[in-house]
Amino acid sequence: MQLMNILFFGSTADSVTVLDALYTFVSKKHPQDFSIVCVVTQPPAKIGRKQILTPTPVEIWAKQHEITVSTFENRTDKPWLYEQEQSVIDTLTTCKPDLLLSASYGQKIPHDLIAAAQFGGINVHPSLLPAWRGAYPVPWSILMGESQTGVTLITLSDKFDEGKIIAQKKIPLSRHAMAEDIKKQLFTLGAELLVSTLTAYINGTEKGKSQRGENATVARKIKREDGFIPWNHLLAGLKGEDIQREFRQGLLKSIIAPIPMAIDRMYRALSPWPGVWTIVENEASPLHNKRVKILLENYTDNGIQIESIQIEGRNPVSWKQFTEVYLQ
């Protein structure tokens, strides 16, 4: 087999999990067969309260391993699209890629670039496609109370997450699972699946099969306001009481479960971002109309138990201290 040029697309710490496994596979087992010629990632972004311009974890990793890095600006109105797509195609075509690989990249890879690569491309997606196409599959799997999830290798296509399924691996989804832990587990599993499948894909023995579009579900983008729990809903959850879905507000209206369990799912699905939060509705409290974020909670058969919270602009405190000082 002649030396094959790989372009890798990724942006997050989860991308690094896949990229690191790929690098080990290439450098230690197949240095004569594959070469990672360039890593493509999103541009540096302003992070934190001080808005410090920070490169992606993938860019940091690539520079540490002396691999060429390319970044391209996105559109402000549609950030998943490039500002100048043809420039992206022209620039990356000079790398003469034979295969494109992606994991948690965040931008739409141009179809012309995929078509120009001899072996097209493969994406690592953390769901059992066609279930939960989109950027937030793990949170939605937890929100909907699913008992299993998994990772899928699919061919890159003109539309997000609609390519052919090359391989899948399932795992159970515990009732206590946190989204970040599951995501890390799935991308680790996906990295292993990718390197174990790559040679068969190149040889043509793993051609993939089309998805059943009628079974597709969409993991829409999670927004900051999705983490909001109305004060009366939170109090009901603490007491182990339910609120019928037609009388619920926000994301809780979409979750088919009693209020305590639904709040617990939100906490596990949306931590650490956007997190779950409420607005205090107690006119006798100095915190009336203040925003409070739930930092740690547990679910029991008798309702949810909150362990710690953070009042907007203040340090975290225990729920006990919060209720004793501010809600009496």
C-alpha positions in Angstrom: 0.0 0.0 0.0 1.3 3.4 -0.9 1.7 6.1 1.7 -1.7 7.6 2.4 -2.1 11.2 3.4 -4.7 11.9 6.2 -6.3 15.2 7.1 -7.8 15.2 10.6 -10.6 17.6 11.6 -11.3 18.2 15.3 -11.6 20.9 17.9 -12.3 19.6 21.4 -10.6 17.5 24.1 -12.7 14.6 22.8 -11.2 15.2 19.3 -7.7 14.9 21.0 -8.7 11.4 22.3 -9.3 10.2 18.8 -6.3 12.1 17.3 -3.9 10.7 19.9 -5.0 7.1 19.2 -4.7 7.7 15.5 -1.2 9.2 15.9 -0.1 6.1 17.9 -1.6 3.8 15.3 0.1 5.6 12.4 3.5 6.3 14.0 4.0 3.0 15.8 2.2 0.4 13.7 1.8 1.9 10.2 4.4 4.6 9.5 4.9 3.3 6.0 1.2 3.3 5.2 -0.3 6.5 6.7 0.8 10.0 7.3 -1.2 12.7 9.2 -0.2 15.6 6.9 -2.4 18.3 8.5 -4.8 18.9 11.4 -7.7 21.2 10.8 -9.3 22.9 13.8 -11.5 25.8 14.7 -9.8 29.2 15.2 -8.7 30.4 18.7 -11.7 31.7 20.7 -12.0 34.1 23.7 -12.4 32.0 26.8 -13.4 32.8 30.4 -14.2 36.1 32.2 -11.0 37.7 30.9 -11.8 36.6 27.4 -8.3 35.3 26.7 -7.8 34.2 23.1 -7.2 30.5 23.4 -6.4 27.9 20.8 -8.4 24.6 20.7 -7.1 21.5 22.5 -6.5 20.0 19.0 -4.2 22.9 18.0 -2.2 22.7 21.2 -1.8 18.9 20.7 -0.8 19.3 17.0 1.9 21.9 17.8 3.3 19.7 20.5 3.6 16.9 18.0 5.0 19.2 15.3 2.1 18.6 12.9 0.8 21.3 10.6 -2.3 23.1 11.8 -4.9 24.9 9.6 -7.8 27.1 10.9 -10.4 28.9 8.9 -12.9 31.6 10.0 -16.6 30.7 10.1 -19.6 32.7 9.3 -21.0 34.8 12.1 -24.6 34.1 11.1 -24.1 30.3 10.5 -21.0 29.3 12.5 -21.0 25.8 11.2 -20.2 27.1 7.7 -16.9 28.6 6.5 -16.7 32.3 5.7 -14.8 31.4 2.5 -15.4 27.8 1.6 -13.5 27.8 -1.7 -10.4 29.1 0.1 -10.7 26.2 2.5 -10.9 23.7 -0.4 -8.0 25.3 -2.3 -5.8 25.4 0.8 -6.4 21.8 1.9 -6.3 20.3 -1.6 -2.6 21.2 -1.7 -2.1 18.6 1.1 -3.2 16.0 -1.4 -5.4 14.1 1.1 -6.3 10.5 0.4 -8.6 10.3 3.5 -10.4 12.7 5.8 -11.0 11.8 9.5 -13.1 13.9 11.8 -14.3 13.9 15.5 -16.1 16.7 17.3 -15.0 19.3 14.8 -17.9 21.7 14.7 -17.7 23.0 11.1 -19.1 21.5 7.9 -16.4 19.9 5.8 -16.9 20.9 2.1 -18.4 18.2 -0.1 -15.8 19.0 -2.8 -13.0 18.3 -0.5 -14.5 14.9 0.6 -15.1 14.0 -3.0 -11.5 14.8 -4.0 -10.1 12.4 -1.4 -9.7 8.9 -2.9 -11.2 7.3 0.2 -13.6 10.0 1.2 -13.9 10.5 4.9 -14.9 9.0 8.3 -16.5 10.7 11.2 -16.6 9.5 14.8 -20.1 10.3 16.2 -21.1 9.6 19.9 -24.5 8.0 19.3 -26.1 5.0 17.8 -27.0 6.6 14.5 -29.5 7.3 13.0 -30.5 8.1 16.6 -29.4 11.6 17.7 -27.9 13.2 14.7 -26.5 16.6 15.6 -24.0 18.2 17.9 -25.5 17.2 21.3 -26.3 13.5 21.2 -25.1 12.5 24.7 -27.2 15.1 26.6 -30.3 14.2 24.6 -29.8 10.5 25.2 -29.7 11.2 29.0 -32.6 13.7 28.9 -34.8 11.1 27.1 -33.9 8.4 29.6 -32.4 5.9 27.2 -31.0 2.7 28.5 -28.1 2.4 26.0 -26.0 4.6 23.8 -22.9 4.0 21.7 -20.5 5.3 19.1 -20.8 5.2 15.3 -18.2 5.4 12.5 -19.9 7.0 9.4 -18.7 8.2 6.1 -18.6 11.9 5.7 -21.5 13.2 3.6 -22.9 16.4 2.3 -25.3 16.5 5.3 -24.3 16.2 8.9 -24.4 12.7 10.3 -26.2 11.1 7.3 -23.4 9.1 5.9 -23.1 5.3 5.7 -22.6 3.4 8.9 -19.2 1.6 8.9 -19.2 0.3 12.4 -21.0 0.8 15.8 -20.4 -0.1 19.4 -23.0 -0.1 22.1 -22.7 0.6 25.8 -25.3 0.7 28.6 -26.4 4.1 29.8 -26.7 4.1 33.6 -29.4 6.1 35.4 -26.6 7.9 37.2 -24.5 8.7 34.2 -23.1 12.2 33.7 -22.9 13.5 30.2 -19.2 14.4 30.3 -18.2 11.0 31.6 -20.3 9.2 28.9 -18.9 11.5 26.2 -15.3 10.7 27.2 -16.1 7.0 27.3 -17.7 7.1 23.8 -14.9 9.0 22.1 -12.3 6.6 23.7 -14.4 3.7 22.4 -14.7 5.5 19.0 -10.9 6.0 18.8 -10.4 2.3 19.4 -13.1 1.4 16.8 -11.5 3.8 14.2 -8.0 2.4 14.4 -9.3 -1.2 14.4 -11.5 -0.6 11.4 -9.3 1.7 9.3 -7.4 -0.9 7.3 -10.6 -2.8 6.5 -12.2 0.4 5.3 -9.2 1.2 3.0 -9.2 -2.4 1.7 -12.9 -2.1 0.8 -14.1 -4.9 3.1 -16.0 -2.4 5.3 -18.0 -0.4 2.8 -20.7 0.7 5.2 -24.5 0.6 5.0 -27.0 3.3 4.5 -28.9 4.7 7.5 -32.7 4.3 7.9 -33.8 7.9 7.8 -37.2 7.1 9.1 -35.6 6.1 12.5 -33.6 9.4 12.8 -33.8 11.7 15.8 -32.2 15.1 16.0 -30.1 16.3 19.0 -30.8 20.0 18.6 -28.3 22.5 19.9 -28.3 23.0 23.7 -28.8 26.6 24.7 -28.1 28.4 27.9 -31.8 28.8 28.7 -32.3 25.1 28.5 -30.8 24.8 32.0 -33.5 26.9 33.6 -35.8 25.2 36.2 -38.7 27.3 37.4 -38.6 27.8 41.2 -41.9 26.0 41.8 -40.7 23.0 39.7 -37.6 22.8 41.8 -39.5 22.9 45.1 -41.8 20.1 43.7 -38.7 18.0 42.9 -37.4 18.5 46.4 -40.6 17.3 47.9 -40.9 14.3 45.5 -44.0 15.8 43.9 -44.9 15.8 40.2 -46.2 18.4 37.8 -48.1 17.3 34.8 -46.2 17.9 31.5 -48.8 20.3 30.1 -48.2 22.6 33.1 -44.4 22.5 33.0 -42.1 25.1 31.5 -38.9 25.0 29.4 -37.0 21.8 28.8 -38.9 19.9 31.5 -42.0 19.9 29.3 -40.1 17.6 26.8 -39.0 15.0 29.4 -41.3 12.1 29.9 -40.6 11.4 33.6 -41.9 12.7 37.0 -40.5 16.1 37.9 -37.8 14.8 40.4 -36.4 12.3 37.8 -36.7 14.9 35.0 -34.7 17.5 37.1 -32.1 14.8 37.8 -31.8 14.0 34.1 -31.3 17.7 33.3 -28.6 18.0 35.9 -26.7 15.0 34.5 -27.2 15.9 30.9 -26.4 19.7 31.1 -23.5 19.7 33.5 -21.1 21.5 33.4 -22.6 23.7 30.6 -25.0 25.3 30.6 -25.7 23.7 34.0 -29.1 23.8 35.7 -30.3 26.9 37.5 -33.3 28.7 38.9 -34.5 32.1 39.9 -35.5 32.4 43.5 -39.1 33.4 43.9 -39.4 34.2 47.6 -40.3 37.8 48.4 -39.2 37.4 52.0 -35.7 36.4 50.9 -32.8 38.9 50.2 -32.2 36.7 47.1 -35.6 37.2 45.6 -35.2 37.2 41.8 -31.5 36.1 42.1 -30.1 33.4 39.8 -28.9 30.2 41.6 -27.0 27.4 39.9 -27.2 23.9 41.2 -23.7 22.5 41.5 -24.4 19.0 43.0 -27.5 17.0 43.5 -28.7 13.4 44.0 -31.9 11.6 43.0 -33.8 9.4 45.4 -37.2 7.8 45.4 -38.3 10.6 47.7 -37.2 13.4 45.4 -34.0 15.2 44.6 -31.5 16.2 47.2 -29.4 19.3 46.5 -26.0 19.3 48.1 -24.5 22.6 46.9 -25.4 25.7 44.9 -23.9 28.9 43.7 -25.6 32.2 44.1 -24.9 34.5 41.1 -21.7 36.4 41.8 -20.8 34.6 45.0 -18.9 31.6 46.1 -20.5 28.1 46.3 -22.4 27.2 49.5 -24.1 24.1 50.8 -27.9 23.8 50.2 -28.3 23.6 54.0 -26.5 26.9 54.5 -28.5 28.5 51.6 -31.8 27.5 53.1 -30.9 28.4 56.7 -29.5 31.8 55.8 -31.6 33.0 52.9 -34.9 31.2 52.8 -36.1 31.5 56.4 
